[in-house]
Amino acid sequence: MSSLRSTSRKTALSSHTSALNSAAAENSRRDTSCGATAPATRCAPRFSSTHLRHERRLLLSPTSSPGETTPQADAPLRTPIWAFLPLRVFLGGTFLYAGLSKILDPHYLDHTSPLGVHAQMLHAATTSPIGPLVSFTAENPTVTGLAIAFGEVAVGLGTLLGLFTRIAALGGFLLALSFFLTVSWTTRPYYFGADIVFAAAWTPLLIAGDAGLFSTTTRLRAAIRRRRQPNPDPEQGNGAEQRTLLLRGGLIAAMTAALGGAVVALTRRTTTDPEPSQPGDPGTNVPTVIAAVADVAVGSSTRFTTPNGSAAYLLRPSTDTFLAFLAACTHQGCPIAPADSGFRCPCHGSTFDGNGQVTGGPATKSLTNVPVQVVDGQVTIE
C-alpha cells in the first residue's frame, strides 16, 4: 500500500512539474518582448531546484486529509514525539495513584485524625505564604479534600489517555504548585521537596501536549471529521468540530469518573469491617487491647489503630517497657514508617528515634505519645 502511494505521488509530482513548465512556456510565447517566434526554452523562466523541492514537499507532505490522522505511533523511536512519553506515563500514573490513595484512605476525610486533610491544612496554614487562603478552604475540609483527590484522578487519567492533555497538564501544574506553597514550603533546601519538581515536570506537557501520540483527543477529532458533512464556511465548521469534540470528550471523562467512583465505593465497602464492635457491660470501661505481651518481641514494633481511628505504632525497647506513638510526622502530618531503630517520614525526610525524639528535620517536635499499660499479659491503651 505504501509503495503504491509513493508511486502515485511521484507521478503526480512529474505531471505537476510538466504543467508548470508548459504554462510558463505558453506565457513566454505570448510575451511580445520575446517576439512571436522566440523559442520557448529561451524566454520561459527557469524553475530553480528550491522551487521544485517546495512543490515536491507539497505533494509528498504527510498532511492528512480531513477525517484522517497521522499514524504517530508508527514514527521511529528517535523522533521527537516519543521524547515526552516516559514523562507523561510517570506523571499520569503518579497523580492517578495519589488521588486513589486519598480516596481509599479512611483517615483522609476524618476531621479528628492527624493524618486527615483537615489537620494537614491547619498545620500548613501557619507557615504557607497563602495561609489565609488555606485557612479559608480548611473551613470546608470535605469539599476541599474531595476536590484535591478527584482532581488528581482526573489529571492522571487525562494524561494517560491523552484526553485534553494540555488541560490535564495545567491541572497537574496547579496542584503541584499548591502543594509546594503549602506542604513543601518550609522544606530546606527547596530541592529536597518533590512538589516543586512535579510542578516543573508538568510544563513540557503543558506546552507541547501529547503530540498526537496515543491520544484519545486526536482519535475523536479524526472520527468527527470523517463523519462531518463538507462545510463551505471553515470557521463555522471548526466551531462545530470543537463543540462535538468537547461533548464527546466530556462524555468519556464522565463515564470514566462514574466507573472509577463505583469501583472506589465497592472497594471502600469491602474494606470496611462488617462486624460491629461488641459493647462492654453497662457501666464497665473496657480497655482497648493492642496486642499480647508474648506477641511483641523485644526491639520490635507493631502497628495498631487507636479507638478514634488513628494509626499508631507499639514498640518494646526492653523486656518491661512498652511505648506507643501516633504514626504521623509532626512536621506536616505525613504517615511515618519504621526505619532502623526509629521512624522516618517519607514525605520530607524527618527522622525519629525509638523514644519518638527528633533526630533529623524538618520536623521539630517529638512524636505524639499514646499512653499504654500492661494488664493481665495484654498491652492496652490507658
C-alpha positions, 0 to 999 in steps of 0.5 A: 500500500505504501509503495503504491502511494509513493508511486502515485505521488511521484507521478503526480509530482512529474505531471505537476512539474510538466504543467508548470513548465508548459504554462510558463512556456505558453506565457513566454510565447505570448510575451511580445518582448520575446517576439512571436517566434522566440523559442520557448526554452529561451524566454520561459523562466527557469524553475530553480531546484528550491522551487521544485523541492517546495512543490515536491514537499507539497505533494509528498507532505504527510498532511492528512486529509480531513477525517484522517490522522497521522499514524504517530505511533508508527514514527521511529523511536528517535523522533521527537514525539516519543521524547515526552512519553516516559514523562507523561506515563510517570506523571499520569500514573503518579497523580492517578495513584495519589488521588486513589490513595486519598480516596481509599484512605479512611483517615483522609476525610476524618476531621479528628485524625492527624493524618486527615486533610483537615489537620494537614491544612491547619498545620500548613496554614501557619507557615504557607505564604497563602495561609489565609487562603488555606485557612479559608478552604480548611473551613470546608475540609470535605469539599476541599479534600474531595476536590484535591483527590478527584482532581488528581484522578482526573489529571492522571487519567487525562494524561494517560489517555491523552484526553485534553492533555494540555488541560490535564497538564495545567491541572497537574501544574496547579496542584503541584504548585499548591502543594509546594506553597503549602506542604513543601514550603518550609522544606530546606533546601527547596530541592529536597521537596518533590512538589516543586519538581512535579510542578516543573515536570508538568510544563513540557506537557503543558506546552507541547501536549501529547503530540498526537501520540496515543491520544484519545483527543486526536482519535475523536477529532479524526472520527468527527471529521470523517463523519462531518458533512463538507462545510463551505464556511471553515470557521463555522465548521471548526466551531462545530468540530470543537463543540462535538469534540468537547461533548464527546470528550466530556462524555468519556471523562464522565463515564470514566469518573462514574466507573472509577467512583463505583469501583472506589465505593465497592472497594471502600465497602469491602474494606470496611469491617462488617462486624460491629464492635461488641459493647462492654457491660453497662457501666464497665470501661473496657480497655482497648487491647493492642496486642499480647505481651508474648506477641511483641518481641523485644526491639520490635514494633507493631502497628495498631489503630487507636479507638478514634481511628488513628494509626499508631505504632507499639514498640518494646525497647526492653523486656518491661517497657512498652511505648506507643506513638501516633504514626504521623510526622509532626512536621506536616502530618505525613504517615511515618514508617519504621526505619532502623531503630526509629521512624522516618517520614517519607514525605520530607525526610524527618527522622525519629528515634525509638523514644519518638525524639527528633533526630533529623528535620524538618520536623521539630517536635517529638512524636505524639505519645499514646499512653499504654499499660500492661494488664493481665499479659495484654498491652492496652491503651490507658 
